[in-house]
Amino acid sequence: MVFTGLVLFRPISFRSNWGMNVKDTLHWVGIVSMTLVSVTTVVALKRFRHKVTTSWLNIHCISTTVSAALALIHSRSRAGVILPLHYHSYLTLVLMVLLALSGVLIRLYPESDAVKNYWRVYHMPLSVAFYATLVYHVLVKLAVI
């Protein structure tokens, strides 16, 4: 509901002020982050059809954590002030951090009751919500919608 409200009440604007200075270069780190998390997710889904190895889960967790850190850098490179225009972007960031946190907890504490009952159950719905908001974020920033 929050995401739908942010979509419906977002002011429409077009910004085509991309450049290659330090601030914009740090902003492009977000594209690296998106690519990294997308590739590891696709490979993880393909691997889950078969046997998932321990080394693959380590690679998946580390790359997703690095991707979340890059997304944090990305989020601070443009938005000096948090405005309603940025709410959907921060919702995407919060979902990514929760997703990385849940993955690390699932990987490090697989036998914990809290992890079994909560984090493992919500990891896949968090993934779906994250990718939905990420697609919307990219389309808005490219001024497609």
C-alpha positions in Angstrom: 0.0 0.0 0.0 2.8 2.4 0.8 4.5 1.8 -2.5 1.2 2.3 -4.4 0.6 5.5 -2.6 4.1 6.7 -3.4 3.5 5.9 -7.1 0.1 7.7 -7.2 1.2 10.9 -5.5 4.6 11.3 -7.0 5.1 14.6 -8.8 6.1 14.1 -12.4 9.4 15.6 -13.4 12.2 15.1 -15.9 15.8 15.4 -15.1 18.5 14.8 -17.7 21.5 16.2 -15.8 23.8 13.3 -15.9 27.4 13.9 -16.0 30.7 12.4 -15.1 31.9 14.4 -12.1 32.7 12.7 -8.8 29.1 13.1 -7.5 27.6 11.6 -10.7 30.3 8.8 -10.8 29.3 7.8 -7.3 25.7 7.8 -8.4 26.5 5.4 -11.2 27.7 3.0 -8.5 24.0 2.2 -8.2 24.0 0.6 -11.6 26.9 -1.6 -10.5 24.9 -2.5 -7.4 21.8 -3.4 -9.4 23.8 -5.5 -11.8 25.6 -7.4 -9.1 22.4 -8.2 -7.1 20.5 -9.1 -10.2 23.1 -11.5 -11.5 23.6 -13.2 -8.1 19.8 -13.6 -7.7 19.3 -15.2 -11.2 22.2 -17.6 -10.6 20.8 -18.4 -7.1 17.4 -19.2 -8.5 18.9 -21.5 -11.1 21.1 -23.2 -8.5 18.1 -23.8 -6.2 16.6 -26.1 -8.8 19.6 -28.3 -8.2 21.8 -28.7 -5.1 23.1 -25.4 -3.7 26.7 -25.6 -2.5 28.0 -23.9 0.5 30.6 -21.9 -1.5 27.8 -20.6 -3.8 25.8 -19.4 -0.8 28.9 -17.6 0.6 29.4 -15.9 -2.8 25.7 -14.9 -3.0 25.7 -13.5 0.6 28.9 -11.6 0.1 28.0 -10.1 -3.2 24.5 -9.1 -2.0 26.1 -7.4 1.1 28.6 -5.6 -1.2 25.7 -4.6 -3.4 23.7 -3.2 -0.5 26.8 -1.1 0.5 27.1 0.2 -3.0 23.4 1.1 -3.0 23.9 3.1 0.2 26.7 5.0 -1.5 24.4 5.4 -4.5 21.5 6.8 -2.4 23.7 9.5 -0.8 25.3 10.8 -4.0 22.3 12.8 -5.2 19.7 13.3 -2.5 20.9 16.0 0.0 17.5 16.4 1.4 14.8 13.7 1.7 11.7 14.8 -0.2 8.5 13.0 -1.0 9.9 12.6 -4.5 12.6 10.3 -3.0 10.4 8.1 -0.8 10.1 5.2 -3.3 13.9 5.3 -3.7 14.4 4.9 0.1 11.7 2.2 0.2 13.8 0.3 -2.3 16.9 0.9 -0.3 15.3 -0.3 3.0 14.0 -3.4 1.2 17.5 -4.1 -0.1 19.1 -3.7 3.3 16.5 -6.0 4.9 17.0 -8.5 2.1 20.8 -8.5 2.6 20.3 -8.7 6.4 17.9 -11.6 6.1 20.2 -13.5 3.8 23.2 -13.1 6.1 21.1 -14.2 9.1 19.8 -17.2 7.2 23.3 -18.1 6.1 25.0 -17.6 9.5 22.3 -18.9 11.9 20.3 -21.6 9.9 19.2 -23.4 13.1 17.9 -20.4 15.0 14.2 -20.5 15.7 13.8 -16.7 14.9 15.6 -17.3 11.6 13.5 -20.3 10.7 10.2 -18.7 11.6 10.7 -15.2 10.4 13.7 -14.3 8.2 13.6 -17.5 6.1 9.8 -17.1 5.5 10.1 -13.4 4.5 13.2 -13.7 2.3 11.4 -14.5 -0.9 8.5 -12.0 -0.5 11.2 -9.3 0.3 12.9 -10.3 -2.9 9.8 -9.8 -4.9 8.9 -6.5 -3.3 12.5 -5.3 -3.8 12.6 -6.1 -7.5 9.2 -4.5 -8.0 10.3 -1.2 -6.4 13.7 -1.4 -8.1 12.1 -1.6 -11.6 9.8 1.3 -10.7 12.9 3.3 -9.4 14.8 2.7 -12.6 11.9 3.6 -14.8 11.2 6.8 -12.8 14.9 7.9 -12.9 15.1 7.2 -16.6 12.0 9.4 -17.0 10.0 6.6 -18.7 7.2 7.1 -16.2 
